[in-house]
Amino acid sequence: MKGTVGELGEFGLIRELTSRLTTTPAVRIGPGDDAAVVAAPDRRVVASTDVLVEGRHFRRDWSTAYDVGRKAAAQNLADIAAMGAVPTALLLGLVVPAELPVSWPTELMDGLRDECQVAGASVVGGDVVRGDSITVSITALGDLRNQEPVTRAGAQPGDLVAVTGWLGWSAAGYAVLSRGFRSPRAFVEAHRRPEPPYHAGPAAASLGATAMCDVSDGLIADLGHIAEASKVRIDIRSGAIDVPTQMNDIGQAVGVDPMQWVLTGGEDHAIVATFPPDTKLPARWKVIGEVLNPSALPQVTVDGAPWTSAGGWDHFGDIES
């Protein structure tokens, strides 16, 4: 679509964005009214929100607007799944400059819509305002379907630690992009468009998961959230985590131990959970460690020892995944 956001105007932009949307049976009233109405059969609503700022969380020379839409939706919908809930709806808050081509927000909306379809949700509304740079704010909603939410606080000594999804792929892709390359494509795409295992969250709740979260800040950091909330120590077995050959090749090329990406790289949005020791896990889950009694060691260790290398995501720090 030609022209700029300013030329199209606020209401023209809203009409263009909402015209691209699809819906689901959970949506009783969608975009176009003062607020949306989404069915909540469980009578509890799981909610999560995130903000992506241009230059901090995405770069237009690295990612298309469609990529940003897929990623923005994925990281919020993954939070819903990591509570053991089923994603139902997503709300968009969008800040854009007036001179931005209209094609950018429309492609963003296409990405949001398509990622929602993967998770079984839909975009139900939002707001657009003028600003100096692009900011994308997402709120995701979900339904527990009569399950209890799986929080970070339920891990018990003796539990298994298991993960499903990719680990380190986004960080490896970031390293490739940072050096001006665009391949191996699988890792670059993992950074641009993460693929959370949405269905694994509710399934883990059904299997009796005692604690769970998505891997957004890095495996050690996110298991640290579980360990702190549960007042336990978690030990990861590095030998239980597969490192793809291509990731090893990237590591050799850039001088980084790929295990650094696996343990501290964020934005893959894999799901990590703890389970009672006798749980029979499906093949998609990989057991990578165990929950231990608290000790003087850090709350998360690797092969019984502290992990001393830097890493992990901190929005107010200088370290990026």
Disulfide bonds with the S-S distance in Angstrom:
none
